[in-house]
Amino acid sequence: TTPRKFSIVCIPGDGIGVDITEAAVQVLGTLSDTFGTFTFQFTTLDWSSKNYRQRGYYAPEGGIEGLKKYDAIYFGAVGWPDVPDHISLWQMIPTHSHDPQPIRQPDPSALDWVIVRENSEGEYSGHGGTTPSSAHAAHTVATEVSIFTRVGIARIVRFAFETALRRPRRTLTMVTKSNAQRHGMVLWDTVFYEVAREYDGRVAYDKMLVDAMTVRMVTRPQSLDTIVATNLHADILSDLAAALSGSIGIAPSSNLDPSRTYPSMFEPIHGSAPDIAGQGIANPIGAFWSAAEMVRWLAGASDGEGLGAESMVHAADCLMQAIANVTEQGVKTRDLGGKSGTKEVTDAVDIVCDPKA
Ligand code: NAI
């Protein structure tokens, strides 16, 4: 049978985003060569801060629209000290991509979580203003309005319950701050419990205030499984999750469009790390994990019924196993207490499982 073909657009961005994207492309090539049931065609777009400084824009006109023709987006990291973060972030990090950011920890015995992050509204909706427009005036007033919609909340909560349903422990924790924020967060809670009724008896669920949640993540990590939170809360909690698991360099994220109308985007959660950029020491594990999640997601694309899909899910599992083997052999970057560079870790990834098994 002919291999399934996927076109992937890579946006390496800045700093270590470039190194880890290169590492992920290498490993994805090894994976597809080993399996032979799927291939990737990569296109790279240089939408970086360097380009922004030279041309005045990250994505050219129509650039974002042009991403629609790809099967998936692989993103490194964007942001550099000489461009204010609110510019790089709003121009490049797609805020209108749909839904969640699953974050999972490799050691299943202690931390094994999926964080489902609302990613199109909430605190990062971009509503607000500054009067007068200068932030330096003596009486400047600025507002930052959170937007919560019934449709948006129901969509993310339902996705979280469906995710929890497929996890071994079938447990969902909802994160809120409705004790202090009396409008948006109350709607969030209300819609959560409405949707929850559909899953009664199938998924166990509970509610945590976000401040208490940070404590529970540290002191009772094994009591958590799937977590659903707003854009801001999940943003912060996912960094905490990454730090708890050893390094921010290992955590993956997926920006999914569950309807599959638009390509989904996969990226490690870390940024461009200017402090270590250009030294060849960035940890590529989060990049590989994100690549594995991309393979898993593409398995379910509409052309992938039957064997094609099974083979790709198996490939994603094999890649995860290969990553674990590398770490177990002690081939680790400095952030994990090792001595190896990005390239050594990347070259050490060996797909040993039987593609036909
Ligand atoms: P960061 O994640 O780039 O770095 C935080 C710390 O973690 C640094 O000490 C860094 O060396 C370390 N680190 C991060 N990834 C690592 C890896 N793979 N291996 C080893 N160590 C790693 O966060 P920071 O410094 O707050 O942001 C730097 C720039 O990146 C900013 O411009 C920010 O806006 C941008 N950023 C972009 C993101 C994205 O594109 N999704 C996400 C977060 C930040």
Boltz pocket constraint, residues with backbone or C-beta under 6 A from the ligand:
constraints:
  - pocket:
      binder: B
      contacts: [[A, 16], [A, 76], [A, 77], [A, 78], [A, 79], [A, 80], [A, 81], [A, 83], [A, 85], [A, 89], [A, 93], [A, 248], [A, 249], [A, 250], [A, 267], [A, 268], [A, 269], [A, 270], [A, 271], [A, 272], [A, 273], [A, 274], [A, 275], [A, 276], [A, 281], [A, 282], [A, 283], [A, 284], [A, 286], [A, 333], [A, 335]]
      max_distance: 6.0
